[in-house]
Amino acid sequence: MREIYGEIASRLRSGLPCAVATLVAARQAAPASIGTSMLVDSDGSFTGNIGAGCHEAELVESAGAALRDESPRTIDFDVTDELLDGSSCGAVLTVAIWLPDPSFAVVADRIVAGEEPVEFSCGSQVIRIERKRGLVLVGATDLAAHLTRAANASDFSVTIVDPRAAFATPKRHSDAWRVLVAWPDEVLPSLLRDAAAIVVVAHDAKIDLPALQCALQSDVAYIGLLGSRRSQSVRDKSLQKLGYSANTLARINGPAGLDVGAISNAQVACSILAEILSVLNDRSAAPLRSVPGPIHTAPERRLTATQ
């Protein structure tokens, strides 16, 4: 979603006219996050989508009209009806079509960076886009590199921590927001104050144990630990000797990830990220076909709109 705002900033700095269609309200279902946008150029080409399905052609036409008459507008779509083969998502969507002025480029840059909440107006709506959720990975391994790439695509900001300078290099982990050469207990107490999740992937007791201690002493929502069931048992016994109760140790998701038969590091990263999302979004991680009700229930907590 954020990359569209980068495209908007690029158009504005180049002096190219463009219109933006932004999802500002979703009722009954939420096929996309509030604030998700499409960019429409003056030649009718467009980038991105807002989850309106076959109605998005109408959005492109309306955006073209807005460019011609320089007038913003708001459109409501009711996609609760049965469309074609019955593939309706069951949502009622409100979309604002607006024309950003050159000063919006700086706002768009802040949205792309994701380091702070950003509010901006489009039409009569005020959109608030929260900062990216923080993910801390302890252990600058190949798995950490794969998990970083997957998490970036899911709107996380990833910090990698490892005391081993040969492992924790920007070259090996160029996709991470930060790579810190430090022992976990030196940096985690401050990092975890704002993080949503931590995954310990070092596979080294000298690094794992202090990282887990810091995680258990924080309020971070997800704690993951890589390793076999045997290694999980060894880590638990070590932490119990340090005074941690069984109830406290139950906060650790280990072995980290969902049971999807993952073998390669890329697959393991997907498995772990899926578990992180299920915990942070308070979902069951069950197959969708076995879950009753709408697939997309409420608008994502991190993206909101107000009038």
N, C-alpha and C positions, 0 to 999 in steps of 0.2 A: 504494500500500500504506500509506503513512504517514498519509494522510487519515483512514483508519479509526480510528487512534489518537487523532486529534483529536476524532472523534465519541465515542469512549469517554470521553475527558476531559470532554466536554460533559455526557454522561449522569451521570457521577459527581458533577460539581459541582452538577448539578440535583437530585441525590438520586434519580434514576430507576434502578430495577433493570435490569440487563442481564447477558447472558452473552456470552462471547467464545469463538469457535472458532478456534484457531491451528494452522497447519500446523507441526509440529515435526520431521517426518522425511519424506523422499521417497526411495524406492528405485526403481531401474531407469529412472526418468524424473523430471523436476521440472517439473510444469505451473505451479508458482508458487514464489516464493522462500520459503525457510524464514522463519517469522515473519509471513507473510501471514495476515490474520485476517478473520473475519466477525463483525459485531456483531449480536446478536439481542436484541430488546426483549421485554418481558413480554407484549405483545399478539401476539407471533409475527412481527412485521415484522422485516426484516433488511436490513443494508447490507453490501456487499462480497461477495467470493467467494474461495475458495482453490484453484480449479481442479479440484474434485471432480466437476464435471459433474452428472449426474442424482443423484448421492449427496448433493448439498447439501441436498435436502429432508430427508434423514435427519439431517443436522447441525442443521437448524433444530428438528426435533422433539426431538433429544437436548438441545439447548441449552434448550429450553422445560422439559424434564424437570429439568434441572440447576437452573433457577431455582425450580421448585416444591419440590424436595427439598433445595435448597441443597448439592448434592453435585457436585463436579467429576468428570469422567470422561475416559477416553482411548478413542478409536475408531480402528480400522484399516480402511482401505478398499483392496480389491484391484480396481483398474480395468484389469488386464491382460487381462481376458476381453473377448470381442467383445460390444459393447453395441449393441443395436438394429441400426443400419446399419453396424456395424464401426468406429465412431468413437472407440473407446477410445484413451486417450493412452498406455497401457502403463505405468502407475505403481502402486506400492504406497505408500499415504499413511498417516501417523499424525497424528491431529488431537487436540489437547488442548482440552477444553471446560472453561472455568474462569470463576469469578465474581470480577471485580476489585473490590478494596476502594477506598474513597475516596482513600487515599494514592497509588494508582496514577496519579491524574490528573497529578501532577508528572512522573512517569516518562514518561507518554504525551506530555506537552508536549515533553520532550527528544527523544523519537523523531521527533515531527513537525518539530522544528527541524532535526534532522539534522546538527548541528554537532559531535557527538562520538559515539563508540560508546556504546551503552546495553545493559546486561544486565538481564534481569528473569526471574522464575520464573513458570511456569504449569504447575500440576500438578507432576510430577517432573522437568520439563524446565527447563533454563536457556537462554533465548534471548538471543543477542547480535546486535544490529542495528548494523551499522557506520554511520559518518557518510556523508552524501551524497558522491558523487564530485564533485570540483571541476572546473569548466570555466571557462577564462578566455577572454574574447572581447576582442580588441584592435580597437577601432573601434566607436563608438557609432552604428552605422548602422541603417537599417530592417531589414536582414537580421539584424543582431544581436538586434533585438527579437523577430523570428520564431524565431530559433534559441534564444533564451532560453526562450520559451514551450514549445517542443518539448522542450528539455532538462529543464526543470522537471518535465514529465510523466514523464520517464525517470529521475527521482531524482538529478539533478545539482543542484549549487549553483553558480549562475552569477555571476561577477564580470566587469564590463565596464570596460575601461580606455581612456581617450581623453584627450589633452591639450586637446581643443577643448571649452571649457566650454559652448558653445551646443549641442553634440551630446550631451555626457554629462550629461544632466539626469535626475533621478528621475522627472519627469513623462513623458519620452519612453521611459524604461526602468523602469517601475514593477514589472515582474515579476522584475527582477534582484535578487539578494541584496545586491550592492554595486555602486555606480557610482562609479568613481574618476576624477577629473580629474587626470591625471598623464601624464608621458611614460613609455613602456614601461620604459626602463632604470632609472627611479626606483622602480618597484614590482614588476616581474616577478621579479627574483631571489628575493624572499621569497614571492610568491604561488605561484610554480611549484614550490616545495619540497613543497607538499601537493596540487598539482593533478594531475588525471589527463589533462587535454587542454587544448590551447590552439588557438584558431583566429584567424588574423589576417585581418580583413575590412575594414580601413580603406581599402585601395586608394590609399594615399598613401605614397610611398617614405620620407618623413621619419619616418613612424610604423612602417611595415612592417619596415624594415631593423633598427632597434634591437630591435623585438619578436622578430624571427627570431633575432637574435644571442643574446638572452637565452634563448630557447627551446632553441636548439642547445647552449647551455652548461648546460642543466638535464637532468634525467632524466625529464622529462615523457614519457608513453607515446605521445601523439598530438600531432603538430604539423600543423596545416592552414593552407593559404594560399589565399585567394580570388583569382581572376583568370584571365585567358585563358592559353593556352599561351605566347603571346608575352610576356606580363607575367611569367610564371613564369621564362622564359629570362632576361629582363632582371634579375630578382631574383637568380637563380643566379649570373650573371656578376658582379653587384655583391658578392655574398658570397664568391665565389672570389677576388676582388681583396683581400678582407679576410683571406684565408688559410684559408678553409674548404674541405676536400677534397670530392671527388665523393661519397665514402662518407658523409661527414657530412651533406651536402646531401640525400642519399637519405632521410633521416629526415623530410623535409618532404613532406607529402601535398598536392601541388598540381598541377593545380587540385583543391581540396578537394571531396570528395563522390563519390558513385557515379553511374554513367551511367544515369540513369532519365529523361532528357529534361526535366529540371527547367527551368522558365522563370521563374515568379514567385518572389519571395523566400520565400514559404511553402514552395514546392516545393524550392527550393535548400536551405532549412533542413533539411527532411526528408532530403534526399540527404546532406548533411554529417553529420547526426546518425547516420544509418545506417552511414556509414563509421567514425565514431568508435566506435560500439558494436561493429562487427566487429573493430576493432583491439584495443579493451580486452578483449573477450571471446574474442579469439584464434579468430575464425571466418572463413570464407572469403568471406562476402558473396555466395555463389553462390545461385541459386534453390533453395529447399528441396526441390523435386521432383527435383533432380539430386544431392542430398546423401544418401548412404545412412545407415542407422541412425536412432536416435531423434532427434526434433526437439529435445527438451529433454534434454540429456545429464546434466550434473552440477548439483547445487545451486549457486546463485550464490555466488561467493566472499565476497560482502559480508554475507550473512545466514546465520548458522550456529546450530545448536542442540547443546547438550551435556547429558548427564545428570549 
